[in-house]
Amino acid sequence: MLKVDSIDVFYGNIQALKGVSLEINEGEIVTFIGANGAGKSTLLKTISGLLKPKNGDILYEGQSIAGKAAQMIVKQGISHVPEGRRIFANMTVEENLELGAFLRKDKNEIQKDFEKVYHLFPRLHERRKQLAGTLSGGEQQMLAIGRALMARPRLLLLDEPSMGLAPLLVKTIFRIIEEINSSGTTILLVEQNANMALSVADRAYVIESGRVVLSGSAEELNASEQVKMAYLGGH
Ligand code: ATP
């Protein structure tokens, strides 16, 4: 479904991604784990068209999307839930969700997706008239995911959905990620919480200082001494 082929991404003359390659097959949950500053957010921003790779290519369904406008990429079926949620604080929950569908014209289908999102996140339904800025951190994360789903993506890019959430909520969010995946959406998840990420993923990549240093099935990486020491608390 998605093939990232040896991309180099720079901020000015700082190189944030160095020859990064990956593949995602339809239906999978693939995770990228890595420490602060490893390049995880940069990778998602490059796939979703917010950054342009200097070298290398990104193929989605066999066609190059590298450097295309972000709107075009959303239209083609890739939605990005950015780190820190970026919801519109002065708009209601409902208005934020509407914005997620702004490139679509299929009114009836949009209505169906509203229902789906509210079914997935009953809390958002309860709070639909509330200003998004007054939601709790966990509710804002739900809204950010819900808004991305309103674009009806085939591939969902999730940037550290567990950040800043209490352990119980982290579990809830990951359960919902699995539910979204089992209803047919392919997922690329970047996380510092390697434990949780590996527990839901089919396959995983480890990124260090802008380079992929390890990849394999989630089981393989869970069992790897290198991953245990660096990312799973050494147990
Ligand atoms: P975190 O988990 O802390 O979000 P990350 O793995 O997502 O980290 P990135 O945000 O992709 O890391 O950053 C990768 C590297 O690029 C870091 O060294 C960072 O300082 C640098 N970087 C990120 N954004 C910019 C920017 N706008 N200008 C310059 N350098 C940047």
Residues whose N, C-alpha, C, O or C-beta is under 5 A from the ligand:
A	BS01	ATP	Y11 A16 A35 N36 G37 A38 G39 K40 S41 T42
